[in-house]
Amino acid sequence: MFDIERWQEIFDTIRKNKLRTFLTGLSVASGIFILVILLGFGQGMQNGIAKEFASDASNRVWVWTRVTTKEHKGLNPGRRIQLRNENHEYVTNRFADQLDRKSAVFRIRDVFVNYKNETIGYPVQGVSSGYQQIENEYISQGRFINQKDEESVAKVAIIGNKIKREFFKDVEDPLQEYLDISGIKFRIVGVYGDPGGEREEDRIFVPITTAQRVFNGSDKVNNLSYTLQPAASFEEAVAQSVRFTAGLKSYLQEAHTVAPDDPSAINAFNTLEEAKRYYGLTGNIKFFFWFVGVCTIIAGVVGVSNIMLIVVKERTREIGIRKALGAKPWSIVGMILHESIFVTALSGFTGLIFSMGLLELLGPHVEVDYIVNPSVNFNVALSTVLVLIFAGTVAGFFPAWRAARIQVIEALRDE
């Protein structure tokens, strides 16, 4: 039942001790504020990492080579390892049941790309049809390279949105245009975009078979790119990609006579393994944020408990008079608890409103390295405040219990 007299007592006590109550409430509100802001930035880090990995397929394995650094089977270090078509074909056949998409990549070097009288200073790469899904690219116009293009050694090209904006802004349909690549005409058949933004849209793609044959690439490739079949869980997908990467490196080391412990000759990047490492780091950071926030809240709750002890001490004589007039112990407990819960709840919700409002206003505009749109689930934040109120109730119970146990004679003697 709503007791107007009880509320009048609470507000009267607060008015008499404005500064003390304000500082106590401030410590509680700041605890909730700090916790929510820290949790928001923890979520922002997860958003940022997810965005970083969104630019490529999440289960991508990418292989490249350098020079050997160790002697192996009589061969001196310093040999440059060159991948070949046969390596890609062997991996495709051997791991056929594990692979989803695959593509060898041949980078065309020392070529000049021109459109009419303009020079397009962007790299040209020969790729297969599966490269679109591996790079997680979408088609804005036309199409990507297909199997028919590879088989027919077609002279077709796909450009990025960035290139279209820079060199074809006055062209109604770039799909009707041709690029001059070192004197050879390539018809533009598609325009692609990339979730990674402009930095991933500055390449020109042509069929790998065309790139190798027309630009004297023979059977050389620079990179091998693969995505794996989906797995039932993230952990299983990571384990599967680790096994595949290990098997792939082992084959290439054997095929090119590379020492198994050579750290440079054969290199592989596994996005799932890297993602797991980043998410693990984010989890540890979020745990630290929780720890700091909870410690701050505990400090505030302890402050509430201390203030209630002071209140009980100041009102000892009043409590004795109440008991002499017949007040029951539970009414004394309720009086102290009521004030404790009110201060804790008001401060907690104030901190929650300010922190959520700040994240709502500024969060969408925050986009720095590995931190994007810091935010926090409202239910999580609300649950935190409810737990805080419960903690405030517990903190106020002990002073309240002490007040209820005060002997009437001793209380009336108190000055």
MIMIVO-344860 format. One record per residue (C-alpha): x, y, z. Coordinates in pm, whole numbers, plus 50000, padded with zeros to 5 digits. Layout:
<sites>
[[X Y Z]];
...
</sites>
This chain:
<sites>
[[50000 50000 50000]];
[[50120 50352 49921]];
[[50214 50525 50247]];
[[50227 50903 50199]];
[[50375 50958 50544]];
[[50662 50720 50472]];
[[50747 50908 50152]];
[[50728 51239 50339]];
[[50981 51106 50589]];
[[51215 50993 50311]];
[[51204 51329 50131]];
[[51242 51514 50458]];
[[51556 51314 50538]];
[[51692 51379 50188]];
[[51625 51754 50219]];
[[51811 51767 50547]];
[[52112 51586 50396]];
[[52115 51704 50036]];
[[52490 51687 49977]];
[[52532 51350 50143]];
[[52245 51198 49949]];
[[52365 51356 49623]];
[[52717 51219 49660]];
[[52584 50873 49749]];
[[52351 50872 49450]];
[[52629 51005 49226]];
[[52855 50712 49317]];
[[52579 50464 49233]];
[[52476 50642 48910]];
[[52838 50672 48794]];
[[52885 50299 48853]];
[[52595 50212 48623]];
[[52701 50481 48374]];
[[53058 50350 48354]];
[[52945 49986 48326]];
[[52698 50056 48043]];
[[52950 50271 47850]];
[[53219 50003 47887]];
[[52979 49729 47773]];
[[52880 49950 47479]];
[[53241 49985 47368]];
[[53290 49611 47414]];
[[53004 49555 47169]];
[[53150 49822 46943]];
[[53475 49626 46928]];
[[53283 49314 46826]];
[[53103 49515 46557]];
[[53433 49653 46432]];
[[53597 49311 46412]];
[[53292 49166 46236]];
[[53314 49451 45982]];
[[53685 49385 45924]];
[[53617 49020 45845]];
[[53305 49096 45640]];
[[53520 49211 45350]];
[[53610 48848 45275]];
[[53432 48517 45310]];
[[53440 48415 45676]];
[[53594 48072 45611]];
[[53859 48177 45361]];
[[54206 48025 45335]];
[[54461 48220 45131]];
[[54807 48088 45032]];
[[55109 48278 44903]];
[[55481 48207 44873]];
[[55817 48379 44929]];
[[56175 48257 44937]];
[[56309 47966 45141]];
[[56511 48046 45452]];
[[56642 47698 45530]];
[[56845 47431 45350]];
[[56640 47121 45271]];
[[56738 46800 45093]];
[[57056 46953 44953]];
[[56883 47267 44824]];
[[57019 47598 44946]];
[[56804 47868 45111]];
[[56705 48173 44909]];
[[56498 47985 44647]];
[[56181 48165 44540]];
[[55884 47928 44543]];
[[55655 47955 44242]];
[[55304 47811 44259]];
[[55169 47640 43946]];
[[54835 47541 43799]];
[[54907 47181 43891]];
[[54926 47277 44258]];
[[54582 47433 44242]];
[[54440 47135 44052]];
[[54587 46887 44299]];
[[54443 47072 44600]];
[[54106 47102 44427]];
[[54093 46725 44365]];
[[54242 46610 44694]];
[[54018 46825 44915]];
[[53714 46830 44688]];
[[53477 46718 44966]];
[[53588 47006 45194]];
[[53599 47293 44945]];
[[53314 47527 44865]];
[[53478 47785 44635]];
[[53826 47790 44486]];
[[54036 48014 44267]];
[[54397 48057 44172]];
[[54512 48418 44132]];
[[54761 48545 43876]];
[[54876 48905 43911]];
[[54956 49065 43576]];
[[55262 49284 43617]];
[[55412 49558 43401]];
[[55095 49627 43205]];
[[54931 49956 43115]];
[[54554 49997 43140]];
[[54392 50273 42935]];
[[54040 50388 42870]];
[[54028 50620 42570]];
[[54286 50888 42658]];
[[54299 50814 43031]];
[[54538 50582 43212]];
[[54386 50362 43480]];
[[54659 50297 43733]];
[[54499 50003 43908]];
[[54620 49639 43924]];
[[54490 49365 43697]];
[[54441 49012 43829]];
[[54350 48687 43660]];
[[54097 48491 43868]];
[[53842 48211 43840]];
[[53465 48227 43867]];
[[53465 48132 44237]];
[[53666 48438 44333]];
[[53355 48654 44368]];
[[53228 48451 44666]];
[[53577 48415 44814]];
[[53617 48794 44820]];
[[53253 48836 44924]];
[[53187 49077 44639]];
[[52851 49174 44495]];
[[52767 49262 44136]];
[[52641 49616 44074]];
[[52605 49575 43698]];
[[52643 49291 43453]];
[[52809 48972 43578]];
[[53130 48824 43713]];
[[53372 48594 43531]];
[[53215 48254 43458]];
[[53336 47909 43359]];
[[53269 47975 42991]];
[[53501 48277 42998]];
[[53781 48061 43138]];
[[53731 47779 42889]];
[[53716 48012 42589]];
[[54002 48236 42711]];
[[53767 48531 42671]];
[[53898 48885 42673]];
[[53651 49023 42924]];
[[53707 49239 43233]];
[[53523 49325 43555]];
[[53586 49664 43717]];
[[53511 49793 44069]];
[[53261 50061 44166]];
[[53551 50290 44256]];
[[53697 50261 43904]];
[[53355 50320 43752]];
[[53308 50639 43955]];
[[53651 50773 43866]];
[[53678 50688 43495]];
[[53324 50616 43369]];
[[53122 50890 43542]];
[[53020 51036 43207]];
[[52938 50698 43053]];
[[52576 50585 43060]];
[[52658 50213 43050]];
[[53019 50099 43110]];
[[52924 49748 42997]];
[[52942 49872 42640]];
[[53299 49995 42681]];
[[53644 49844 42630]];
[[53967 49864 42828]];
[[54303 49867 42656]];
[[54539 49646 42857]];
[[54887 49673 42706]];
[[54740 49709 42358]];
[[54480 49431 42390]];
[[54109 49514 42402]];
[[53904 49372 42691]];
[[53528 49420 42698]];
[[53381 49526 43031]];
[[53110 49276 43129]];
[[53058 49357 43496]];
[[53095 49606 43779]];
[[53147 49479 44134]];
[[53131 49624 44484]];
[[53288 49507 44808]];
[[53165 49536 45171]];
[[53517 49649 45259]];
[[53458 49972 45068]];
[[53670 50158 44813]];
[[53999 50004 44925]];
[[53871 49668 44793]];
[[53722 49807 44471]];
[[54040 49918 44298]];
[[54119 49599 44107]];
[[54038 49484 43754]];
[[53961 49114 43711]];
[[54003 48906 43395]];
[[53978 48527 43347]];
[[54290 48357 43479]];
[[54330 48150 43164]];
[[54331 48468 42956]];
[[54576 48639 43189]];
[[54821 48348 43175]];
[[54804 48299 42799]];
[[54791 48660 42679]];
[[55043 48805 42922]];
[[55300 48526 42915]];
[[55209 48380 43250]];
[[55249 48020 43134]];
[[55109 47807 43420]];
[[55225 48035 43701]];
[[54995 48153 43982]];
[[55065 48393 44267]];
[[54804 48289 44519]];
[[54562 48008 44597]];
[[54229 48105 44755]];
[[53965 47871 44896]];
[[53654 47871 45108]];
[[53540 47562 45296]];
[[53204 47394 45330]];
[[52988 47525 45619]];
[[53019 47343 45951]];
[[52765 47282 46228]];
[[52930 47522 46472]];
[[53194 47794 46481]];
[[53436 47576 46678]];
[[53394 47289 46432]];
[[53445 47526 46138]];
[[53768 47657 46297]];
[[53896 47303 46357]];
[[53811 47204 46000]];
[[53988 47506 45852]];
[[54296 47445 46071]];
[[54317 47083 45948]];
[[54273 47192 45587]];
[[54538 47464 45618]];
[[54784 47219 45774]];
[[54723 46960 45499]];
[[54753 47224 45227]];
[[55084 47359 45359]];
[[55220 47008 45407]];
[[55146 46920 45043]];
[[55298 47241 44906]];
[[55611 47203 45120]];
[[55659 46851 44990]];
[[55582 46945 44629]];
[[55832 47234 44632]];
[[56095 47069 44854]];
[[56056 47312 45142]];
[[56159 47234 45499]];
[[55853 47175 45723]];
[[55982 47431 45973]];
[[56060 47699 45714]];
[[55857 48002 45832]];
[[55873 48200 45508]];
[[55850 47987 45194]];
[[55484 47873 45217]];
[[55241 48107 45393]];
[[54872 48065 45468]];
[[54616 48302 45618]];
[[54311 48143 45778]];
[[54033 48397 45841]];
[[53842 48174 46083]];
[[54146 48112 46299]];
[[54225 48483 46293]];
[[53863 48568 46375]];
[[53867 48328 46670]];
[[54179 48498 46802]];
[[54021 48842 46774]];
[[53690 48734 46925]];
[[53877 48566 47210]];
[[54062 48891 47275]];
[[53734 49083 47262]];
[[53580 48841 47512]];
[[53867 48901 47754]];
[[53832 49277 47714]];
[[53456 49260 47778]];
[[53522 49050 48088]];
[[53764 49319 48210]];
[[53501 49587 48137]];
[[53246 49390 48344]];
[[53498 49358 48625]];
[[53573 49731 48633]];
[[53205 49825 48610]];
[[53094 49581 48879]];
[[53370 49700 49113]];
[[53251 50058 49060]];
[[52893 49956 49137]];
[[53002 49767 49449]];
[[53178 50082 49568]];
[[52852 50271 49522]];
[[52650 50007 49706]];
[[52895 50009 49995]];
[[52849 50386 50004]];
[[52471 50337 50033]];
[[52521 50094 50321]];
[[52748 50337 50503]];
[[52504 50622 50457]];
[[52222 50407 50597]];
[[52436 50327 50900]];
[[52486 50699 50954]];
[[52111 50756 50913]];
[[52038 50488 51174]];
[[52291 50646 51411]];
[[52139 50992 51365]];
[[51784 50865 51414]];
[[51855 50634 51706]];
[[51647 50843 51950]];
[[51363 50869 51697]];
[[51368 50492 51646]];
[[51353 50439 52022]];
[[51048 50667 52049]];
[[50878 50479 51766]];
[[50937 50147 51939]];
[[50816 50290 52272]];
[[50495 50394 52097]];
[[50448 50038 51969]];
[[50624 50032 51631]];
[[50697 49677 51522]];
[[51053 49572 51418]];
[[50942 49509 51061]];
[[50813 49866 51029]];
[[51153 49997 51144]];
[[51326 49771 50892]];
[[51086 49882 50620]];
[[51151 50250 50696]];
[[51527 50217 50650]];
[[51498 49979 50352]];
[[51253 50208 50178]];
[[51501 50495 50180]];
[[51789 50270 50072]];
[[51593 50124 49779]];
[[51468 50468 49672]];
[[51816 50622 49659]];
[[51964 50318 49484]];
[[51681 50286 49226]];
[[51671 50659 49146]];
[[52049 50676 49105]];
[[52065 50352 48905]];
[[51797 50454 48657]];
[[51952 50800 48624]];
[[52287 50644 48531]];
[[52111 50405 48292]];
[[51918 50681 48113]];
[[52223 50903 48069]];
[[52449 50618 47947]];
[[52191 50472 47707]];
[[52110 50819 47578]];
[[52477 50895 47516]];
[[52528 50567 47328]];
[[52210 50624 47128]];
[[52316 50974 47023]];
[[52688 50926 46963]];
[[52720 50550 46903]];
[[52610 50545 46536]];
[[52869 50814 46456]];
[[53162 50631 46616]];
[[53362 50442 46353]];
[[53732 50407 46425]];
[[53967 50112 46382]];
[[53800 49802 46527]];
[[53525 50002 46702]];
[[53196 50054 46518]];
[[52865 50177 46662]];
[[52918 50102 47034]];
[[52584 49994 47182]];
[[52442 49777 47456]];
[[52136 49556 47476]];
[[51869 49741 47675]];
[[51756 49423 47852]];
[[52111 49360 47972]];
[[52143 49717 48101]];
[[51802 49704 48269]];
[[51887 49371 48432]];
[[52205 49529 48566]];
[[52003 49809 48729]];
[[51761 49557 48882]];
[[52054 49365 49026]];
[[52188 49695 49158]];
[[51855 49766 49330]];
[[51864 49421 49487]];
[[52220 49490 49603]];
[[52102 49823 49746]];
[[51827 49638 49932]];
[[52081 49400 50080]];
[[52309 49692 50163]];
[[52026 49868 50345]];
[[51906 49556 50528]];
[[52197 49537 50771]];
[[52159 49896 50897]];
[[51783 49839 50907]];
[[51825 49521 51109]];
[[52056 49704 51347]];
[[51793 49974 51387]];
[[51524 49716 51461]];
[[51737 49561 51738]];
[[51797 49890 51922]];
[[51674 49869 52282]];
[[51418 50133 52373]];
[[51598 50244 52692]];
[[51933 50278 52516]];
[[51777 50464 52226]];
[[51603 50715 52454]];
[[51932 50779 52636]];
[[52107 50857 52303]];
[[52202 51220 52253]];
</sites>
